[in-house]
Amino acid sequence: MATVTYLYKRIHRWCEFPLFYAIVNVSALVTSGDLVLHAMRIMNRLPCPAPLATMIVSLRQLGLHRWTMFAVATAVPPVSLFVMGSINPNALKLTSAGALFATLALTLSSASPGGRSFNRPM
């Protein structure tokens, strides 16, 4: 049991997103004072729209145009938008999870060109 606890602590230490904080804290080197906090929040928000756009495009290609925005609003609750406004690596994880689900749904659906490739004989 001690080995499992040791491995968990060792793995957990490496998964604390040092690259994320290195990117977000670049703005602290350029600015000072209260502006640092706002600049770090902006740096946190910069990568988040790309997965959201991927999710919307993937859901639109499924052919369910009426339900696309409802699906996006359900997949991206207000708390995830709140997290995007703070300095937190979970914002990118939340938006990427929605994009991954939408892309997998598009890939595995029979209506998409990518989905038909699974049904073709080799």
N, C-alpha and C positions, 0 to 999 in steps of 0.2 A: 504494500500500500504506500510505503514511503517513496518508492520509485515513481509511482503514478503521480503523487503530489509534486515531487521534484520536477518531473517532465511537464506537468501542467503549469507550474510557476515559470519554468524556463520558456515554454512556448508562449505563454501569456505576455511575458516581458517583450518578446520580439513582435507581438501583434498590437502594439500600442500606437501605430500609425505615425512613426517618426517622419516619414516623407510628407504626410499631410501637414504636420505642424511646421516643417521646414518651408513648405510652399506658402502657408498662411502667414508665417512670421516674417517673410521677406518684406512685407509692408512696414513692419516695425523698425526696420533698418533705415527706411527712407523718411518716415514721418516721426512726430513726437507729440506728446500730450494726449489730449482726448481724441485727436484725429487717428491715433494708432488703432483704437478699438473699432472705429468705423471702417478704417482701411482693411483691418483683418476680417471683418464681417463681409466686406465686398469681395475679398479674395476667396472667402469660403463659398460665396454665391456663384462665382464665375463658372465652375465646371458643372453646376447642377442643371442648367437648362438643356444641355445636350442630351442626357438620358431622357428627360421629359419629352423633348422633340422626337426622339427615337420611338418612344412609347406611343405618341400620338400618330406618327406616320405608320407604324406597324399596325395599330388598331384600325386606322382608316383603310389600309389595304385589305383588311379582312372582309370588307364589303358591308359592314354594319354601320353605316354612316349616322343613323339616328342615335345609336347607343354609344358612339365613340366618346363624346365629351362626358357622358354619364359614367362610363367606365374609367376615364381618366380622373374624374372627380372622386370616384370611389377608391381608386388605387392610390391617390395622392390626397390624404386627408389634411385638414388644416394644421395638424400638429407637425407634419413633415415640412410644410411651408414655414412654420415657426422655427423649426430646427435649422432651416436654411439661413435664417437671419442671425443665428448664433454661431459661435466658433466651435464647431462640432463636426467630427468626421462622419457622423451618422446621416447627415443630409445627403451626401453623395451615395451612401449605401442604400438609403430609402429610394432615391430616384433611380438608381441602377437596378434595384430589384424589380421595380415596375417595368423598366425597359426590357429587362431580361424576360420577364413573364410575357410581355406583349410580343417580343420577337420570337419566343418559343411557340406561342400560340399561332403566330403567322406561319412559322416554319412547318409546324406539324399539322396545320389545317389542310384539308383536301382542296380548298379553293385557291391556295397560293401555288405559284410555280415551284417553289422549293418543296412544298408538301408532296407534289406529284412525283418528285424524284425518288421518294422512298417506296413508291408503289411500282416503279418500273423494274422489269427484270434486267439483270446485269448481262 
